[in-house]
């Protein structure tokens, strides 16, 4: 309990920092159209994807302790289902679905971080739902079950872009399980695209776990080795990695009990019980890893936002310098033009009155300056913007790989924002905002990392004392 309280308190501090410091700046300068905290404000999530009939639902039911999701050999459920905790019904009365919520309501409920998925349309909303379950397995996390991946299905068949939905959910998830089964150790087209492109773009490699499920259906150990080897080969080709990613092997004991005589179970299954338990513990550790992910999320967006503002500030300073320079040139030209007009008037009209000459020259200079500002100045500024945007990569120094990665992530955002807003910024405000982000990056993130490190070394007694101190404040 005290450990959970500490994790929740630390999570709230990180989300509050993002909400108060990063989001206002990010939205002010076009770094993000949505609040940055929307992807991290809810509980930790585990996304489960895989080929159809890979045993996703059976494995989820095993962890939850009841048959919550429909199972079967053929595709049985074409919905994205969020499974979350509900304590209104005691688990002693049986683990079951306490409440369901349809996709349209879920996408518009501010309690959940799914409002960004509204862009996928009504067909997606009709295949999106939430189930509240009184399973203790879900006390500190949520699971998202997904439709099985197929080989020939297209976006037109589903009515929404499946890969985009997977990408958006992977971005929000603290852990992604990719399931395969013993009968299809290869990958279907949708699985190939998800692993090769979607997941690598929207999440980090250390958050992806590959699982070979339904290994109980391998009749001999040799069959299991053959299936495992095939999957290793396929994944090495898809991921492009020289090293073979770790693959956990598991199965649903409930499914085995319901479909087979225990005497006919493959003899190697007991030897792999530890892998099944390890997978379960890995999932249960998601809340703790989520704190690291949140800290990383804060650091990554803090660094990128600081880099983003630096680029905008540089553009603004260059633009202001260019504008002042050209206005000064226009001022000199107007003075020369006004003097020339006065000289011509004095020569042709034989005007000798200094006051009249000064008035005529002043009016002429003013008209020239107005013409300069209205036409020539704007033309020159537009040309400057276009030329500067063509060489946008020179806006900020890129001295190491970290800066290269940061610039690669924000370059197009900077370009679009400068093109749209034409560089009209209050440089003082930019300076203040950049200082605030720098404080977050240099001070706040360090304190959060120290708190995380301290938490890992705290005993239950330490956590209990921490709870007492915080309750008495």
MARVEXTOR-222526 format. One record per residue (C-alpha): residue in three letters; x, y, z. Coordinates in Angstrom, 2 decimals. Layout:
<atoms>
(atom 'ALA', (X, Y, Z)) ...
</atoms>
This chain:
<atoms>
(atom 'UNK', (0.00, 0.00, 0.00)) (atom 'UNK', (2.74, 2.48, 0.98)) (atom 'UNK', (4.72, 1.55, -2.10)) (atom 'UNK', (1.68, 2.20, -4.29)) (atom 'UNK', (1.07, 5.54, -2.55)) (atom 'UNK', (4.66, 6.61, -3.15)) (atom 'UNK', (4.51, 5.65, -6.82)) (atom 'UNK', (1.21, 7.51, -7.26)) (atom 'UNK', (2.59, 10.61, -5.54)) (atom 'UNK', (5.69, 10.60, -7.73)) (atom 'UNK', (3.61, 10.01, -10.85)) (atom 'UNK', (1.35, 12.95, -9.95)) (atom 'UNK', (4.41, 15.19, -9.45)) (atom 'UNK', (5.74, 14.33, -12.91)) (atom 'UNK', (2.35, 14.84, -14.57)) (atom 'UNK', (1.93, 18.15, -12.74)) (atom 'UNK', (5.33, 19.32, -13.97)) (atom 'UNK', (4.38, 18.45, -17.54)) (atom 'UNK', (0.99, 20.14, -17.16)) (atom 'UNK', (2.26, 23.37, -15.61)) (atom 'UNK', (5.55, 23.87, -17.41)) (atom 'UNK', (5.79, 21.94, -20.68)) (atom 'UNK', (2.24, 21.94, -22.05)) (atom 'UNK', (1.63, 25.75, -21.98)) (atom 'UNK', (4.88, 26.40, -23.83)) (atom 'UNK', (4.37, 23.49, -26.23)) (atom 'UNK', (0.93, 24.72, -27.25)) (atom 'UNK', (1.93, 28.39, -27.39)) (atom 'UNK', (4.64, 27.78, -29.97)) (atom 'UNK', (3.04, 24.96, -31.94)) (atom 'UNK', (5.18, 22.12, -30.61)) (atom 'UNK', (2.01, 20.15, -29.81)) (atom 'UNK', (-1.67, 20.68, -30.58)) (atom 'UNK', (-2.75, 18.63, -27.56)) (atom 'UNK', (-1.68, 18.77, -23.91)) (atom 'UNK', (1.48, 16.70, -23.49)) (atom 'UNK', (0.16, 15.12, -20.31)) (atom 'UNK', (-2.81, 13.56, -22.09)) (atom 'UNK', (-0.70, 10.50, -23.00)) (atom 'UNK', (0.57, 9.92, -19.46)) (atom 'UNK', (-2.02, 11.21, -17.00)) (atom 'UNK', (-3.90, 7.91, -16.64)) (atom 'UNK', (-2.78, 4.63, -15.09)) (atom 'UNK', (-0.05, 2.46, -16.70)) (atom 'UNK', (-1.28, 0.48, -19.70)) (atom 'UNK', (-0.19, -2.81, -21.26)) (atom 'UNK', (-0.99, -3.14, -24.96)) (atom 'UNK', (-1.46, -6.71, -26.21)) (atom 'UNK', (-1.23, -7.30, -29.97)) (atom 'UNK', (-0.66, -10.35, -32.15)) (atom 'UNK', (-1.84, -12.56, -34.98)) (atom 'UNK', (-5.40, -13.81, -34.79)) (atom 'UNK', (-5.74, -16.95, -32.65)) (atom 'UNK', (-2.39, -16.26, -31.02)) (atom 'UNK', (-4.07, -16.71, -27.64)) (atom 'UNK', (-4.21, -13.07, -26.56)) (atom 'UNK', (-7.62, -13.32, -24.93)) (atom 'UNK', (-6.88, -16.68, -23.30)) (atom 'UNK', (-3.69, -15.35, -21.74)) (atom 'UNK', (-5.46, -12.20, -20.54)) (atom 'UNK', (-8.22, -14.30, -18.98)) (atom 'UNK', (-5.56, -16.39, -17.26)) (atom 'UNK', (-4.04, -13.30, -15.64)) (atom 'UNK', (-7.41, -11.81, -14.69)) (atom 'UNK', (-8.59, -15.04, -13.12)) (atom 'UNK', (-11.87, -15.33, -15.06)) (atom 'UNK', (-13.20, -15.63, -18.60)) (atom 'UNK', (-13.61, -11.97, -19.48)) (atom 'UNK', (-12.61, -11.96, -23.15)) (atom 'UNK', (-14.08, -14.28, -25.77)) (atom 'UNK', (-11.71, -16.96, -27.02)) (atom 'UNK', (-11.59, -19.31, -30.01)) (atom 'UNK', (-9.51, -20.61, -32.89)) (atom 'UNK', (-11.03, -18.23, -35.43)) (atom 'UNK', (-11.10, -14.42, -34.99)) (atom 'UNK', (-13.62, -13.88, -32.19)) (atom 'UNK', (-13.40, -10.20, -31.31)) (atom 'UNK', (-12.72, -7.29, -33.63)) (atom 'UNK', (-12.75, -4.62, -30.91)) (atom 'UNK', (-10.08, -2.74, -29.02)) (atom 'UNK', (-10.99, -3.41, -25.38)) (atom 'UNK', (-9.61, -1.47, -22.43)) (atom 'UNK', (-9.68, -3.60, -19.28)) (atom 'UNK', (-9.43, -1.59, -16.06)) (atom 'UNK', (-10.03, -2.08, -12.36)) (atom 'UNK', (-13.27, -1.65, -10.44)) (atom 'UNK', (-13.48, -2.25, -6.69)) (atom 'UNK', (-17.22, -1.68, -6.24)) (atom 'UNK', (-17.80, -5.44, -6.22)) (atom 'UNK', (-15.64, -7.60, -3.89)) (atom 'UNK', (-13.56, -10.19, -5.73)) (atom 'UNK', (-14.91, -12.78, -3.28)) (atom 'UNK', (-18.21, -12.52, -5.16)) (atom 'UNK', (-16.50, -13.70, -8.32)) (atom 'UNK', (-14.33, -11.86, -10.82)) (atom 'UNK', (-16.49, -10.43, -13.55)) (atom 'UNK', (-17.23, -7.41, -15.70)) (atom 'UNK', (-18.79, -4.82, -13.39)) (atom 'UNK', (-19.48, -2.18, -16.02)) (atom 'UNK', (-19.00, -1.61, -19.74)) (atom 'UNK', (-18.58, 1.63, -21.62)) (atom 'UNK', (-18.91, 2.04, -25.38)) (atom 'UNK', (-16.38, 3.71, -27.59)) (atom 'UNK', (-18.21, 6.97, -28.23)) (atom 'UNK', (-18.58, 7.67, -24.51)) (atom 'UNK', (-15.04, 6.51, -23.80)) (atom 'UNK', (-13.48, 8.78, -26.42)) (atom 'UNK', (-15.25, 11.80, -24.92)) (atom 'UNK', (-14.67, 10.99, -21.24)) (atom 'UNK', (-12.01, 13.35, -19.76)) (atom 'UNK', (-11.11, 10.71, -17.16)) (atom 'UNK', (-9.34, 8.68, -19.86)) (atom 'UNK', (-6.46, 9.59, -22.22)) (atom 'UNK', (-8.24, 8.47, -25.38)) (atom 'UNK', (-9.68, 11.73, -26.74)) (atom 'UNK', (-6.88, 11.88, -29.34)) (atom 'UNK', (-8.27, 8.69, -30.89)) (atom 'UNK', (-11.43, 10.49, -32.03)) (atom 'UNK', (-9.62, 11.30, -35.26)) (atom 'UNK', (-9.99, 7.65, -36.34)) (atom 'UNK', (-13.70, 8.10, -36.94)) (atom 'UNK', (-17.02, 6.49, -36.13)) (atom 'UNK', (-16.09, 3.01, -37.40)) (atom 'UNK', (-13.26, 2.89, -34.92)) (atom 'UNK', (-15.46, 4.21, -32.12)) (atom 'UNK', (-17.86, 1.35, -32.82)) (atom 'UNK', (-14.97, -1.09, -32.28)) (atom 'UNK', (-13.66, 0.49, -29.10)) (atom 'UNK', (-14.89, -0.30, -25.60)) (atom 'UNK', (-13.98, -0.40, -21.92)) (atom 'UNK', (-14.67, -3.06, -19.33)) (atom 'UNK', (-14.38, -2.43, -15.60)) (atom 'UNK', (-13.41, -5.64, -13.83)) (atom 'UNK', (-12.96, -6.44, -10.15)) (atom 'UNK', (-9.77, -8.45, -10.77)) (atom 'UNK', (-6.89, -7.67, -8.35)) (atom 'UNK', (-4.50, -8.11, -11.29)) (atom 'UNK', (-5.71, -4.74, -12.61)) (atom 'UNK', (-5.33, -2.73, -9.39)) (atom 'UNK', (-2.35, -0.76, -10.65)) (atom 'UNK', (-2.56, -1.11, -14.42)) (atom 'UNK', (-4.88, -1.47, -17.40)) (atom 'UNK', (-4.72, -3.92, -20.29)) (atom 'UNK', (-5.73, -3.16, -23.87)) (atom 'UNK', (-6.76, -6.21, -25.88)) (atom 'UNK', (-6.74, -5.73, -29.65)) (atom 'UNK', (-8.24, -7.35, -32.75)) (atom 'UNK', (-6.10, -10.14, -34.15)) (atom 'UNK', (-3.84, -9.22, -37.03)) (atom 'UNK', (-4.66, -10.70, -40.41)) (atom 'UNK', (-2.90, -11.15, -43.72)) (atom 'UNK', (-5.33, -9.92, -46.35)) (atom 'UNK', (-7.42, -7.35, -44.51)) (atom 'UNK', (-7.13, -3.70, -45.57)) (atom 'UNK', (-8.04, -0.34, -44.12)) (atom 'UNK', (-11.15, -0.37, -46.30)) (atom 'UNK', (-12.20, -3.68, -44.74)) (atom 'UNK', (-11.81, -2.40, -41.17)) (atom 'UNK', (-13.13, 1.08, -41.83)) (atom 'UNK', (-10.24, 2.76, -40.00)) (atom 'UNK', (-6.44, 2.76, -40.12)) (atom 'UNK', (-5.47, -0.16, -37.89)) (atom 'UNK', (-1.77, 0.71, -37.87)) (atom 'UNK', (-2.40, 4.30, -36.82)) (atom 'UNK', (-4.57, 3.13, -33.93)) (atom 'UNK', (-1.89, 0.64, -32.83)) (atom 'UNK', (0.71, 3.40, -33.04)) (atom 'UNK', (-1.34, 5.83, -30.93)) (atom 'UNK', (-2.01, 3.17, -28.28)) (atom 'UNK', (1.63, 2.04, -28.25)) (atom 'UNK', (2.66, 5.62, -27.60)) (atom 'UNK', (0.47, 5.67, -24.50)) (atom 'UNK', (1.39, 2.18, -23.25)) (atom 'UNK', (4.14, 1.40, -20.78)) (atom 'UNK', (4.51, -2.12, -22.16)) (atom 'UNK', (3.64, -3.77, -25.48)) (atom 'UNK', (3.23, -7.54, -25.72)) (atom 'UNK', (3.51, -8.99, -29.24)) (atom 'UNK', (2.07, -12.51, -29.26)) (atom 'UNK', (2.69, -15.37, -31.70)) (atom 'UNK', (1.43, -18.91, -31.50)) (atom 'UNK', (2.99, -22.27, -32.27)) (atom 'UNK', (0.95, -22.71, -35.44)) (atom 'UNK', (1.87, -19.35, -36.97)) (atom 'UNK', (5.42, -18.61, -35.90)) (atom 'UNK', (5.69, -16.56, -39.05)) (atom 'UNK', (4.15, -13.11, -39.30)) (atom 'UNK', (1.11, -12.02, -41.25)) (atom 'UNK', (1.16, -8.78, -43.20)) (atom 'UNK', (-0.35, -6.60, -40.48)) (atom 'UNK', (2.03, -8.03, -37.86)) (atom 'UNK', (5.01, -7.42, -40.14)) (atom 'UNK', (4.04, -3.78, -40.64)) (atom 'UNK', (3.35, -3.28, -36.93)) (atom 'UNK', (6.73, -4.65, -35.83)) (atom 'UNK', (8.76, -3.19, -38.67)) (atom 'UNK', (7.27, 0.30, -38.85)) (atom 'UNK', (4.50, 1.17, -36.41)) (atom 'UNK', (6.04, 0.15, -33.08)) (atom 'UNK', (9.53, 1.40, -33.91)) (atom 'UNK', (8.06, 4.82, -34.72)) (atom 'UNK', (5.73, 5.18, -31.74)) (atom 'UNK', (7.46, 3.50, -28.80)) (atom 'UNK', (10.84, 2.41, -27.51)) (atom 'UNK', (12.50, -0.96, -28.08)) (atom 'UNK', (12.77, -1.76, -24.37)) (atom 'UNK', (8.97, -1.55, -24.00)) (atom 'UNK', (8.30, -4.32, -26.54)) (atom 'UNK', (8.16, -7.94, -25.40)) (atom 'UNK', (7.83, -10.81, -27.86)) (atom 'UNK', (5.86, -13.80, -26.62)) (atom 'UNK', (5.55, -17.26, -28.13)) (atom 'UNK', (2.17, -18.39, -26.80)) (atom 'UNK', (0.24, -21.67, -26.90)) (atom 'UNK', (3.42, -23.72, -26.63)) (atom 'UNK', (1.33, -26.48, -25.03)) (atom 'UNK', (0.20, -27.31, -28.56)) (atom 'UNK', (3.71, -28.42, -29.50)) (atom 'UNK', (3.56, -32.17, -29.04)) (atom 'UNK', (7.30, -32.68, -28.52)) (atom 'UNK', (10.27, -30.64, -27.39)) (atom 'UNK', (11.69, -30.88, -30.93)) (atom 'UNK', (8.51, -29.27, -32.27)) (atom 'UNK', (8.94, -26.44, -29.78)) (atom 'UNK', (12.56, -25.89, -30.81)) (atom 'UNK', (11.57, -25.82, -34.48)) (atom 'UNK', (8.80, -23.27, -33.84)) (atom 'UNK', (11.06, -21.16, -31.61)) (atom 'UNK', (13.84, -21.19, -34.22)) (atom 'UNK', (11.41, -20.17, -36.97)) (atom 'UNK', (10.14, -17.25, -34.92)) (atom 'UNK', (13.68, -16.12, -34.06)) (atom 'UNK', (14.59, -16.13, -37.75)) (atom 'UNK', (11.49, -14.19, -38.74)) (atom 'UNK', (11.96, -11.57, -36.04)) (atom 'UNK', (15.62, -11.08, -36.92)) (atom 'UNK', (14.58, -10.39, -40.52)) (atom 'UNK', (11.75, -8.03, -39.55)) (atom 'UNK', (13.52, -6.02, -36.87)) (atom 'UNK', (16.77, -5.81, -38.80)) (atom 'UNK', (18.69, -6.46, -35.59)) (atom 'UNK', (21.85, -8.55, -35.55)) (atom 'UNK', (20.98, -9.88, -32.11)) (atom 'UNK', (17.85, -11.98, -31.73)) (atom 'UNK', (15.32, -10.30, -29.42)) (atom 'UNK', (14.38, -12.21, -26.30)) (atom 'UNK', (11.24, -14.29, -26.72)) (atom 'UNK', (9.26, -15.45, -23.71)) (atom 'UNK', (7.38, -18.72, -24.02)) (atom 'UNK', (4.05, -19.26, -22.33)) (atom 'UNK', (0.60, -20.80, -22.48)) (atom 'UNK', (-2.73, -20.66, -20.69)) (atom 'UNK', (-3.02, -23.36, -18.06)) (atom 'UNK', (-6.80, -22.88, -18.05)) (atom 'UNK', (-6.93, -23.51, -21.78)) (atom 'UNK', (-4.84, -26.64, -21.33)) (atom 'UNK', (-7.08, -27.93, -18.55)) (atom 'UNK', (-10.23, -27.36, -20.56)) (atom 'UNK', (-9.05, -28.95, -23.80)) (atom 'UNK', (-6.65, -31.73, -22.84)) (atom 'UNK', (-6.20, -34.60, -20.49)) (atom 'UNK', (-3.40, -33.66, -18.09)) (atom 'UNK', (-1.77, -37.03, -18.72)) (atom 'UNK', (-1.30, -36.02, -22.37)) (atom 'UNK', (0.35, -32.68, -21.61)) (atom 'UNK', (3.75, -32.25, -23.26)) (atom 'UNK', (6.40, -33.23, -20.69)) (atom 'UNK', (8.40, -30.03, -21.19)) (atom 'UNK', (5.62, -27.68, -19.98)) (atom 'UNK', (6.57, -27.82, -16.27)) (atom 'UNK', (10.09, -26.77, -17.24)) (atom 'UNK', (8.74, -23.54, -18.72)) (atom 'UNK', (6.46, -22.53, -15.86)) (atom 'UNK', (9.08, -20.03, -14.75)) (atom 'UNK', (8.81, -18.16, -18.07)) (atom 'UNK', (5.07, -17.87, -17.67)) (atom 'UNK', (5.48, -16.54, -14.15)) (atom 'UNK', (8.25, -14.21, -15.33)) (atom 'UNK', (5.93, -12.75, -17.98)) (atom 'UNK', (3.25, -12.20, -15.36)) (atom 'UNK', (5.68, -10.43, -13.03)) (atom 'UNK', (6.97, -8.33, -15.93)) (atom 'UNK', (3.43, -7.13, -16.57)) (atom 'UNK', (2.85, -6.42, -12.87)) (atom 'UNK', (6.07, -4.38, -12.81)) (atom 'UNK', (4.65, -2.03, -15.44)) (atom 'UNK', (3.66, 0.65, -12.85)) (atom 'UNK', (7.24, 0.81, -11.56)) (atom 'UNK', (8.68, 0.94, -15.07)) (atom 'UNK', (6.03, 3.51, -15.88)) (atom 'UNK', (7.74, 5.91, -13.47)) (atom 'UNK', (10.97, 5.55, -15.45)) (atom 'UNK', (9.03, 6.05, -18.65)) (atom 'UNK', (7.36, 9.17, -17.25)) (atom 'UNK', (10.71, 10.57, -16.19)) (atom 'UNK', (12.08, 9.81, -19.65)) (atom 'UNK', (8.98, 11.35, -21.24)) (atom 'UNK', (9.58, 14.54, -19.26)) (atom 'UNK', (13.27, 14.59, -20.16)) (atom 'UNK', (12.76, 13.87, -23.84)) (atom 'UNK', (10.04, 16.45, -24.38)) (atom 'UNK', (11.84, 18.93, -22.14)) (atom 'UNK', (15.01, 18.62, -24.25)) (atom 'UNK', (13.13, 18.71, -27.54)) (atom 'UNK', (11.02, 21.66, -26.46)) (atom 'UNK', (14.13, 23.57, -25.35)) (atom 'UNK', (15.72, 22.82, -28.73)) (atom 'UNK', (12.50, 23.83, -30.49)) (atom 'UNK', (12.32, 27.18, -28.68)) (atom 'UNK', (16.02, 27.75, -29.31)) (atom 'UNK', (15.40, 27.40, -33.06)) (atom 'UNK', (12.42, 29.75, -32.95)) (atom 'UNK', (14.37, 32.27, -30.87)) (atom 'UNK', (17.28, 32.18, -33.31)) (atom 'UNK', (14.91, 32.73, -36.22)) (atom 'UNK', (13.23, 35.59, -34.35)) (atom 'UNK', (16.54, 37.31, -33.55)) (atom 'UNK', (17.73, 36.99, -37.14)) (atom 'UNK', (14.40, 38.22, -38.44)) (atom 'UNK', (14.39, 41.22, -36.09)) (atom 'UNK', (17.96, 42.11, -37.06)) (atom 'UNK', (17.07, 41.85, -40.75)) (atom 'UNK', (13.92, 43.93, -40.28)) (atom 'UNK', (15.75, 46.70, -38.39)) (atom 'UNK', (18.51, 46.73, -40.98)) (atom 'UNK', (16.09, 47.08, -43.90)) (atom 'UNK', (13.98, 49.66, -42.08)) (atom 'UNK', (17.12, 51.71, -41.48)) (atom 'UNK', (17.96, 51.45, -45.18)) (atom 'UNK', (14.41, 52.55, -45.99)) (atom 'UNK', (14.77, 55.45, -43.56)) (atom 'UNK', (17.98, 56.58, -45.26)) (atom 'UNK', (16.39, 56.26, -48.70)) (atom 'UNK', (13.37, 58.30, -47.54)) (atom 'UNK', (15.66, 61.02, -46.14)) (atom 'UNK', (17.60, 61.16, -49.38)) (atom 'UNK', (14.35, 61.15, -51.36)) (atom 'UNK', (12.87, 63.92, -49.24)) (atom 'UNK', (16.04, 66.01, -49.62)) (atom 'UNK', (16.05, 65.45, -53.37)) (atom 'UNK', (12.39, 66.52, -53.62)) (atom 'UNK', (13.16, 69.67, -51.63)) (atom 'UNK', (16.14, 70.42, -53.88)) (atom 'UNK', (14.07, 69.95, -57.02)) (atom 'UNK', (11.31, 72.19, -55.67)) (atom 'UNK', (13.87, 74.85, -54.76)) (atom 'UNK', (15.38, 74.70, -58.24)) (atom 'UNK', (12.28, 74.48, -60.39)) (atom 'UNK', (9.83, 76.48, -58.32)) (atom 'UNK', (12.40, 78.94, -57.03)) (atom 'UNK', (11.20, 78.29, -53.48)) (atom 'UNK', (13.40, 80.01, -50.92)) (atom 'UNK', (11.32, 79.63, -47.78)) (atom 'UNK', (13.19, 77.10, -45.59)) (atom 'UNK', (10.03, 76.19, -43.72)) (atom 'UNK', (8.17, 75.39, -46.92)) (atom 'UNK', (11.11, 73.41, -48.27)) (atom 'UNK', (11.36, 71.48, -44.99)) (atom 'UNK', (7.62, 70.69, -45.13)) (atom 'UNK', (7.77, 69.51, -48.72)) (atom 'UNK', (10.86, 67.41, -48.04)) (atom 'UNK', (9.29, 65.95, -44.90)) (atom 'UNK', (6.08, 65.03, -46.70)) (atom 'UNK', (8.06, 63.47, -49.55)) (atom 'UNK', (10.25, 61.50, -47.11)) (atom 'UNK', (7.18, 60.27, -45.24)) (atom 'UNK', (5.50, 59.11, -48.44)) (atom 'UNK', (8.66, 57.29, -49.52)) (atom 'UNK', (8.94, 55.62, -46.10)) (atom 'UNK', (5.30, 54.52, -46.20)) (atom 'UNK', (5.83, 53.11, -49.69)) (atom 'UNK', (8.97, 51.34, -48.51)) (atom 'UNK', (7.23, 49.74, -45.53)) (atom 'UNK', (4.11, 48.79, -47.45)) (atom 'UNK', (5.82, 47.27, -50.44)) (atom 'UNK', (9.60, 46.89, -50.46)) (atom 'UNK', (9.98, 45.98, -46.78)) (atom 'UNK', (7.33, 43.25, -46.99)) (atom 'UNK', (8.85, 41.85, -50.17)) (atom 'UNK', (12.28, 41.72, -48.59)) (atom 'UNK', (10.93, 40.09, -45.40)) (atom 'UNK', (9.08, 37.44, -47.38)) (atom 'UNK', (12.23, 36.69, -49.33)) (atom 'UNK', (14.23, 36.47, -46.11)) (atom 'UNK', (11.75, 34.00, -44.59)) (atom 'UNK', (11.72, 31.84, -47.70)) (atom 'UNK', (15.52, 31.81, -47.95)) (atom 'UNK', (15.96, 31.13, -44.23)) (atom 'UNK', (13.49, 28.27, -44.25)) (atom 'UNK', (15.36, 26.70, -47.16)) (atom 'UNK', (18.39, 26.58, -44.86)) (atom 'UNK', (16.50, 25.70, -41.69)) (atom 'UNK', (19.08, 23.09, -40.65)) (atom 'UNK', (21.52, 25.88, -39.79)) (atom 'UNK', (19.19, 27.46, -37.22)) (atom 'UNK', (20.76, 25.60, -34.31)) (atom 'UNK', (24.11, 23.87, -33.86)) (atom 'UNK', (23.90, 20.07, -33.99)) (atom 'UNK', (27.08, 18.97, -32.24)) (atom 'UNK', (26.38, 15.40, -31.12)) (atom 'UNK', (24.03, 12.46, -31.72)) (atom 'UNK', (21.61, 13.58, -29.02)) (atom 'UNK', (21.18, 16.95, -30.74)) (atom 'UNK', (20.86, 15.20, -34.11)) (atom 'UNK', (18.07, 12.97, -32.76)) (atom 'UNK', (16.37, 15.96, -31.15)) (atom 'UNK', (16.55, 18.04, -34.32)) (atom 'UNK', (15.28, 15.13, -36.38)) (atom 'UNK', (12.20, 14.94, -34.14)) (atom 'UNK', (11.37, 18.67, -34.23)) (atom 'UNK', (12.66, 19.87, -37.60)) (atom 'UNK', (9.39, 19.57, -39.51)) (atom 'UNK', (7.45, 21.08, -36.59)) (atom 'UNK', (9.78, 24.08, -36.53)) (atom 'UNK', (9.49, 24.49, -40.31)) (atom 'UNK', (5.69, 24.34, -40.34)) (atom 'UNK', (5.35, 26.68, -37.39)) (atom 'UNK', (7.73, 29.31, -38.77)) (atom 'UNK', (6.11, 29.10, -42.17)) (atom 'UNK', (2.65, 29.52, -40.70)) (atom 'UNK', (3.45, 32.25, -38.18)) (atom 'UNK', (5.99, 34.12, -40.31)) (atom 'UNK', (8.32, 34.65, -37.37)) (atom 'UNK', (6.14, 37.20, -35.55)) (atom 'UNK', (7.17, 36.43, -31.97)) (atom 'UNK', (7.70, 38.35, -28.78)) (atom 'UNK', (11.33, 37.62, -28.15)) (atom 'UNK', (11.06, 38.55, -24.48)) (atom 'UNK', (8.36, 35.93, -23.92)) (atom 'UNK', (10.41, 33.34, -25.79)) (atom 'UNK', (13.38, 34.13, -23.57)) (atom 'UNK', (11.31, 33.70, -20.39)) (atom 'UNK', (9.76, 30.42, -21.63)) (atom 'UNK', (13.14, 29.06, -22.65)) (atom 'UNK', (14.52, 29.83, -19.20)) (atom 'UNK', (11.56, 28.05, -17.56)) (atom 'UNK', (12.08, 24.93, -19.69)) (atom 'UNK', (15.79, 25.01, -18.93)) (atom 'UNK', (15.00, 25.04, -15.20)) (atom 'UNK', (12.80, 21.98, -15.66)) (atom 'UNK', (15.50, 20.17, -17.62)) (atom 'UNK', (18.35, 20.99, -15.27)) (atom 'UNK', (16.70, 20.96, -11.83)) (atom 'UNK', (13.27, 19.28, -11.80)) (atom 'UNK', (14.24, 16.22, -13.84)) (atom 'UNK', (17.30, 15.66, -11.64)) (atom 'UNK', (15.14, 15.76, -8.49)) (atom 'UNK', (12.72, 13.26, -10.03)) (atom 'UNK', (15.55, 10.88, -10.94)) (atom 'UNK', (16.92, 11.18, -7.40)) (atom 'UNK', (13.47, 10.40, -5.97)) (atom 'UNK', (13.21, 7.33, -8.23)) (atom 'UNK', (16.64, 6.13, -7.17)) (atom 'UNK', (15.78, 6.68, -3.51)) (atom 'UNK', (12.49, 4.82, -3.93)) (atom 'UNK', (14.22, 1.71, -5.23)) (atom 'UNK', (16.34, 1.57, -2.10)) (atom 'UNK', (13.51, 2.15, 0.38)) (atom 'UNK', (12.30, -0.66, 2.59)) (atom 'UNK', (8.67, -1.16, 3.55)) (atom 'UNK', (9.45, 0.50, 6.90)) (atom 'UNK', (10.89, 3.54, 5.12)) (atom 'UNK', (7.80, 3.74, 2.93)) (atom 'UNK', (5.61, 3.46, 5.99)) (atom 'UNK', (7.42, 6.39, 7.63)) (atom 'UNK', (7.11, 8.37, 4.41)) (atom 'UNK', (3.37, 7.69, 4.44)) (atom 'UNK', (3.07, 8.93, 8.04)) (atom 'UNK', (4.98, 12.12, 7.29)) (atom 'UNK', (2.82, 12.90, 4.27)) (atom 'UNK', (-0.47, 12.11, 6.02)) (atom 'UNK', (0.34, 14.44, 8.93)) (atom 'UNK', (1.22, 17.43, 6.77)) 
</atoms>
